């Protein structure tokens, strides 16, 4: 959110929209934040400042890895039951990994290129 001038009154400050800490950390890391205004109690402020400091010092790779892990954990077999592909996925479940791979598979000298061609209909 861009402001022409920073708020100076308490009513102006409290009418500003709140932002989640995850989004704040992401925007701060991406250098999209120029100015910060936080209203809070001193104890909560210290606790959240420590959490934020830890998030920022961990770096973007760790943040994205955490969100990948969270997304991966949300994709359980129970959550896929409503999918049309559920039966096919269960049939080939031995091929699907149980955990996120730590690294890409070793290259074996074979390169594959997939080209998707869709028919275009003329109207």
Z-matrix of the N, CA and C atoms (Angstrom, degrees):
N
C 1 1.442
C 2 1.525 1 108.03
N 3 1.279 2 117.11 1 130.34
C 4 1.466 3 121.97 2 179.50
C 5 1.524 4 109.66 3 -102.52
N 6 1.322 5 115.69 4 133.68
C 7 1.466 6 121.73 5 177.56
C 8 1.520 7 108.69 6 -119.65
N 9 1.321 8 116.61 7 140.23
C 10 1.462 9 119.92 8 177.36
C 11 1.518 10 110.95 9 -68.03
N 12 1.335 11 115.49 10 -39.12
C 13 1.470 12 120.08 11 177.75
C 14 1.523 13 107.86 12 -142.76
N 15 1.315 14 117.20 13 146.18
C 16 1.466 15 119.68 14 179.61
C 17 1.523 16 111.07 15 -65.20
N 18 1.328 17 118.47 16 145.65
C 19 1.463 18 121.10 17 177.47
C 20 1.526 19 110.80 18 -64.63
N 21 1.320 20 116.14 19 144.75
C 22 1.465 21 120.73 20 -179.98
C 23 1.520 22 112.46 21 -117.19
N 24 1.318 23 117.78 22 -19.80
C 25 1.462 24 121.80 23 -180.00
C 26 1.530 25 110.34 24 -100.60
N 27 1.329 26 115.58 25 150.05
C 28 1.466 27 120.21 26 179.47
C 29 1.524 28 111.23 27 -59.08
N 30 1.326 29 117.38 28 -39.06
C 31 1.469 30 120.44 29 -179.97
C 32 1.527 31 111.57 30 -64.28
N 33 1.331 32 116.64 31 -36.24
C 34 1.467 33 120.13 32 176.95
C 35 1.530 34 110.67 33 -67.90
N 36 1.325 35 115.83 34 -41.42
C 37 1.467 36 120.21 35 179.84
C 38 1.519 37 111.88 36 -63.95
N 39 1.326 38 116.21 37 -45.13
C 40 1.465 39 119.65 38 -176.63
C 41 1.519 40 112.74 39 -73.78
N 42 1.319 41 118.17 40 -15.30
C 43 1.466 42 119.72 41 178.23
C 44 1.531 43 112.36 42 -87.21
N 45 1.328 44 117.44 43 -6.56
C 46 1.465 45 120.23 44 177.74
C 47 1.526 46 109.88 45 -70.97
N 48 1.340 47 118.07 46 146.02
C 49 1.470 48 119.72 47 179.79
C 50 1.528 49 111.64 48 -69.61
N 51 1.322 50 115.90 49 148.79
C 52 1.469 51 121.25 50 177.67
C 53 1.531 52 109.28 51 -83.90
N 54 1.326 53 115.70 52 161.68
C 55 1.460 54 121.47 53 -179.77
C 56 1.532 55 108.14 54 -133.86
N 57 1.328 56 117.13 55 140.10
C 58 1.468 57 119.77 56 178.47
C 59 1.528 58 109.75 57 -69.00
N 60 1.330 59 116.27 58 155.13
C 61 1.466 60 120.36 59 -179.01
C 62 1.520 61 111.40 60 -66.44
N 63 1.346 62 117.45 61 -34.85
C 64 1.471 63 119.38 62 178.60
C 65 1.524 64 110.51 63 -63.33
N 66 1.338 65 115.45 64 -46.34
C 67 1.467 66 118.87 65 -179.70
C 68 1.526 67 110.31 66 -65.78
N 69 1.338 68 116.30 67 -40.16
C 70 1.453 69 120.84 68 178.79
C 71 1.527 70 110.39 69 -59.95
N 72 1.335 71 116.93 70 -46.31
C 73 1.471 72 120.85 71 -179.81
C 74 1.526 73 111.01 72 -62.61
N 75 1.342 74 116.41 73 -41.23
C 76 1.464 75 120.77 74 179.15
C 77 1.527 76 110.88 75 -64.31
N 78 1.345 77 116.62 76 -47.97
C 79 1.467 78 120.64 77 -179.72
C 80 1.522 79 111.57 78 -65.23
N 81 1.332 80 116.63 79 -36.91
C 82 1.458 81 120.52 80 178.03
C 83 1.527 82 110.36 81 -65.61
N 84 1.319 83 116.23 82 -43.50
C 85 1.468 84 120.51 83 178.60
C 86 1.527 85 111.03 84 -63.78
N 87 1.325 86 117.29 85 -38.66
C 88 1.471 87 122.11 86 -179.94
C 89 1.522 88 112.88 87 -80.24
N 90 1.334 89 117.11 88 4.18
C 91 1.468 90 124.36 89 178.18
C 92 1.524 91 113.03 90 59.74
N 93 1.347 92 116.27 91 36.41
C 94 1.459 93 120.75 92 176.63
C 95 1.522 94 111.56 93 -94.93
N 96 1.328 95 117.70 94 -2.48
C 97 1.464 96 121.68 95 -178.70
C 98 1.519 97 108.98 96 -109.26
N 99 1.325 98 115.36 97 125.61
C 100 1.463 99 121.10 98 179.88
C 101 1.521 100 112.02 99 -103.86
N 102 1.328 101 117.23 100 -29.62
C 103 1.460 102 120.81 101 -175.93
C 104 1.522 103 109.00 102 -145.23
N 105 1.336 104 115.86 103 143.94
C 106 1.457 105 121.28 104 -177.08
C 107 1.522 106 109.83 105 -125.73
N 108 1.332 107 115.92 106 137.29
C 109 1.459 108 121.64 107 174.21
C 110 1.521 109 106.96 108 -134.61
N 111 1.334 110 116.70 109 116.41
C 112 1.458 111 121.18 110 -177.73
C 113 1.523 112 109.27 111 -125.49
N 114 1.337 113 116.58 112 126.18
C 115 1.463 114 122.06 113 174.79
C 116 1.522 115 107.76 114 -105.52
N 117 1.314 116 116.52 115 122.50
C 118 1.452 117 119.75 116 -177.57
C 119 1.519 118 109.85 117 -166.04
N 120 1.338 119 116.15 118 169.17
C 121 1.462 120 119.97 119 172.83
C 122 1.521 121 108.21 120 -75.42
N 123 1.313 122 116.99 121 156.67
C 124 1.467 123 119.39 122 -175.68
C 125 1.528 124 112.11 123 -65.07
N 126 1.351 125 118.63 124 -38.24
C 127 1.468 126 120.14 125 179.48
C 128 1.524 127 111.18 126 -65.02
N 129 1.316 128 115.35 127 -47.44
C 130 1.465 129 119.32 128 179.64
C 131 1.523 130 109.96 129 -63.97
N 132 1.311 131 115.89 130 -38.84
C 133 1.458 132 121.18 131 -179.93
C 134 1.529 133 110.81 132 -60.35
N 135 1.330 134 116.77 133 -45.30
C 136 1.462 135 120.36 134 179.87
C 137 1.527 136 111.30 135 -64.00
N 138 1.334 137 116.94 136 -43.77
C 139 1.464 138 121.18 137 -179.93
C 140 1.531 139 111.01 138 -62.72
N 141 1.340 140 116.53 139 -46.98
C 142 1.457 141 120.32 140 -178.53
C 143 1.524 142 111.76 141 -70.12
N 144 1.324 143 117.11 142 -32.47
C 145 1.466 144 120.19 143 176.66
C 146 1.523 145 110.47 144 -64.06
N 147 1.330 146 116.88 145 -39.45
C 148 1.470 147 120.38 146 177.25
C 149 1.527 148 110.96 147 -65.10
N 150 1.345 149 116.62 148 -42.99
C 151 1.463 150 120.60 149 177.90
C 152 1.524 151 110.60 150 -61.49
N 153 1.326 152 116.24 151 -44.21
C 154 1.455 153 120.80 152 -179.94
C 155 1.522 154 111.08 153 -64.97
N 156 1.313 155 116.24 154 -42.74
C 157 1.466 156 120.67 155 178.61
C 158 1.526 157 110.20 156 -58.93
N 159 1.320 158 116.31 157 -41.87
C 160 1.460 159 120.55 158 179.23
C 161 1.528 160 110.68 159 -64.87
N 162 1.337 161 117.10 160 -42.90
C 163 1.465 162 120.28 161 178.71
C 164 1.520 163 111.86 162 -61.56
N 165 1.327 164 116.50 163 -43.89
C 166 1.461 165 120.80 164 -177.21
C 167 1.522 166 110.56 165 -68.64
N 168 1.332 167 117.97 166 -40.26
C 169 1.462 168 120.13 167 -178.05
C 170 1.517 169 112.37 168 -73.60
N 171 1.332 170 117.82 169 -23.15
C 172 1.463 171 119.74 170 178.11
C 173 1.520 172 111.67 171 -67.52
N 174 1.316 173 117.44 172 -31.89
C 175 1.454 174 120.82 173 178.25
C 176 1.514 175 112.82 174 94.83
N 177 1.313 176 115.18 175 167.11
C 178 1.466 177 121.94 176 -175.74
C 179 1.516 178 112.16 177 -68.58
N 180 1.335 179 117.97 178 -34.22
C 181 1.458 180 120.07 179 -178.71
C 182 1.522 181 111.30 180 -62.27
N 183 1.320 182 116.51 181 -42.53
C 184 1.460 183 120.54 182 -179.92
C 185 1.524 184 109.93 183 -68.26
N 186 1.332 185 117.16 184 -41.68
C 187 1.465 186 120.24 185 179.03
C 188 1.521 187 110.71 186 -61.70
N 189 1.338 188 116.69 187 -45.38
C 190 1.456 189 118.68 188 -179.31
C 191 1.522 190 110.49 189 -69.32
N 192 1.339 191 118.11 190 -33.71
C 193 1.460 192 120.59 191 177.29
C 194 1.525 193 110.67 192 -65.48
N 195 1.349 194 116.54 193 -39.22
C 196 1.462 195 119.53 194 178.04
C 197 1.519 196 110.28 195 -63.60
N 198 1.311 197 117.30 196 -44.63
C 199 1.456 198 118.72 197 -178.86
C 200 1.528 199 110.54 198 -68.11
N 201 1.335 200 117.75 199 -32.92
C 202 1.463 201 120.32 200 175.63
C 203 1.520 202 109.84 201 -63.76
N 204 1.329 203 116.01 202 -44.39
C 205 1.467 204 120.61 203 -179.97
C 206 1.524 205 110.22 204 -63.10
N 207 1.337 206 117.34 205 -42.47
C 208 1.463 207 120.71 206 178.34
C 209 1.525 208 110.70 207 -62.38
N 210 1.338 209 116.82 208 -44.83
C 211 1.468 210 120.15 209 178.76
C 212 1.527 211 110.86 210 -63.57
N 213 1.336 212 116.59 211 -40.71
C 214 1.458 213 121.04 212 179.95
C 215 1.527 214 110.38 213 -61.80
N 216 1.333 215 116.66 214 -43.57
C 217 1.464 216 120.83 215 -179.12
C 218 1.522 217 112.17 216 -66.01
N 219 1.332 218 117.35 217 -28.62
C 220 1.466 219 121.01 218 179.62
C 221 1.525 220 112.03 219 -73.63
N 222 1.311 221 117.49 220 -16.43
C 223 1.461 222 121.50 221 -176.36
C 224 1.529 223 110.70 222 -94.01
N 225 1.311 224 116.74 223 61.21
C 226 1.459 225 121.53 224 179.34
C 227 1.526 226 109.35 225 -81.67
N 228 1.340 227 115.74 226 168.47
C 229 1.460 228 119.74 227 178.66
C 230 1.525 229 110.56 228 -62.00
N 231 1.329 230 117.17 229 -35.83
C 232 1.468 231 119.96 230 179.67
C 233 1.523 232 111.76 231 -62.92
N 234 1.332 233 116.63 232 -37.97
C 235 1.465 234 119.37 233 -178.99
C 236 1.527 235 111.94 234 -72.60
N 237 1.333 236 117.30 235 -17.80
C 238 1.465 237 120.75 236 -179.31
C 239 1.529 238 113.13 237 -91.80
N 240 1.325 239 118.34 238 -5.45
C 241 1.464 240 120.99 239 -175.41
C 242 1.522 241 113.43 240 -57.56
N 243 1.305 242 117.55 241 -31.16
C 244 1.467 243 120.15 242 -178.92
C 245 1.528 244 112.30 243 -81.25
N 246 1.322 245 117.37 244 -8.19
C 247 1.461 246 121.31 245 -178.25
C 248 1.527 247 111.01 246 -76.26
N 249 1.322 248 115.78 247 145.99
C 250 1.463 249 121.07 248 176.18
C 251 1.529 250 111.29 249 -66.62
N 252 1.316 251 116.75 250 -22.84
C 253 1.460 252 121.27 251 -177.51
C 254 1.524 253 112.98 252 -91.69
N 255 1.311 254 117.96 253 4.03
C 256 1.469 255 121.45 254 -174.34
C 257 1.530 256 112.24 255 -55.50
N 258 1.333 257 117.23 256 -48.20
C 259 1.472 258 120.56 257 -177.54
C 260 1.529 259 111.44 258 -62.94
N 261 1.324 260 116.70 259 -41.05
C 262 1.470 261 120.51 260 179.07
C 263 1.523 262 110.25 261 -66.14
N 264 1.328 263 116.73 262 -43.68
C 265 1.461 264 120.49 263 179.13
C 266 1.525 265 111.20 264 -62.29
N 267 1.321 266 117.72 265 -41.06
C 268 1.470 267 120.59 266 178.49
C 269 1.531 268 110.69 267 -65.01
N 270 1.321 269 116.02 268 -36.67
C 271 1.467 270 120.01 269 -179.93
C 272 1.531 271 111.07 270 -63.16
N 273 1.329 272 116.58 271 -36.65
C 274 1.462 273 121.23 272 -177.65
C 275 1.527 274 112.10 273 -108.30
N 276 1.324 275 117.77 274 27.47
C 277 1.462 276 120.41 275 -176.02
C 278 1.518 277 112.97 276 -64.11
N 279 1.337 278 118.07 277 -23.47
C 280 1.462 279 120.14 278 178.87
C 281 1.527 280 111.97 279 -68.74
N 282 1.328 281 117.68 280 -17.71
C 283 1.464 282 122.31 281 178.88
C 284 1.526 283 110.93 282 -87.67
N 285 1.327 284 116.94 283 -27.84
C 286 1.462 285 121.57 284 -177.45
C 287 1.526 286 110.28 285 -79.39
N 288 1.339 287 117.79 286 137.60
C 289 1.469 288 119.91 287 -178.18
C 290 1.528 289 112.17 288 -72.43
N 291 1.331 290 115.30 289 148.88
C 292 1.463 291 120.97 290 174.86
C 293 1.517 292 111.21 291 -83.08
N 294 1.325 293 117.41 292 -26.88
C 295 1.463 294 123.33 293 179.88
C 296 1.519 295 109.21 294 -127.27
N 297 1.324 296 115.44 295 162.68
C 298 1.460 297 120.13 296 175.10
C 299 1.523 298 107.80 297 -69.05
N 300 1.335 299 118.55 298 128.69
C 301 1.463 300 119.75 299 177.74
C 302 1.525 301 110.74 300 -61.62
N 303 1.332 302 116.25 301 139.03
C 304 1.467 303 120.90 302 -179.55
C 305 1.519 304 111.27 303 -71.42
N 306 1.326 305 116.58 304 -28.08
C 307 1.464 306 120.05 305 179.88
C 308 1.520 307 109.05 306 -150.76
N 309 1.314 308 115.70 307 168.73
C 310 1.458 309 120.34 308 178.11
C 311 1.524 310 109.61 309 -70.64
N 312 1.333 311 117.86 310 152.03
C 313 1.459 312 119.38 311 177.19
C 314 1.529 313 110.63 312 -62.13
N 315 1.329 314 115.46 313 152.82
C 316 1.457 315 120.27 314 -179.37
C 317 1.527 316 109.38 315 -66.11
N 318 1.322 317 116.23 316 137.19
C 319 1.454 318 121.43 317 -179.30
C 320 1.523 319 109.39 318 -70.36
N 321 1.339 320 117.01 319 135.81
C 322 1.460 321 121.54 320 -175.93
C 323 1.522 322 112.25 321 -110.99
N 324 1.311 323 117.64 322 16.13
C 325 1.457 324 120.80 323 177.35
C 326 1.517 325 114.26 324 83.16
N 327 1.301 326 117.80 325 2.78
C 328 1.459 327 121.34 326 179.11
C 329 1.517 328 107.57 327 -109.39
N 330 1.313 329 115.97 328 128.60
C 331 1.453 330 118.82 329 179.39
C 332 1.520 331 108.88 330 -115.44
N 333 1.310 332 115.75 331 138.10
C 334 1.456 333 121.84 332 -178.39
C 335 1.512 334 108.69 333 -122.29
N 336 1.309 335 115.40 334 138.39
C 337 1.459 336 120.33 335 177.97
C 338 1.516 337 107.79 336 -128.24
N 339 1.304 338 116.76 337 122.62
C 340 1.458 339 121.71 338 179.25
C 341 1.518 340 109.33 339 -102.11
N 342 1.296 341 115.11 340 130.60
C 343 1.460 342 120.30 341 178.23
C 344 1.522 343 107.15 342 -119.75
N 345 1.308 344 115.68 343 123.68
C 346 1.453 345 120.82 344 -179.78
C 347 1.523 346 108.99 345 -97.14
N 348 1.308 347 115.69 346 124.45
C 349 1.469 348 120.75 347 177.79
C 350 1.519 349 107.79 348 -118.79
N 351 1.295 350 116.06 349 123.81
C 352 1.462 351 120.58 350 177.60
C 353 1.520 352 108.44 351 -114.00
N 354 1.314 353 114.48 352 142.89
C 355 1.460 354 118.58 353 177.38
C 356 1.516 355 109.13 354 -72.19
N 357 1.305 356 115.09 355 138.66
C 358 1.463 357 119.33 356 176.63
C 359 1.518 358 108.59 357 -103.57
N 360 1.278 359 114.93 358 132.26
C 361 1.457 360 118.46 359 177.58
C 362 1.524 361 108.64 360 -99.80
N 363 1.289 362 115.24 361 138.17
C 364 1.466 363 119.55 362 178.41
C 365 1.516 364 108.40 363 -97.93
N 366 1.298 365 114.87 364 136.46
C 367 1.464 366 119.99 365 -178.69
C 368 1.499 367 109.30 366 -109.09
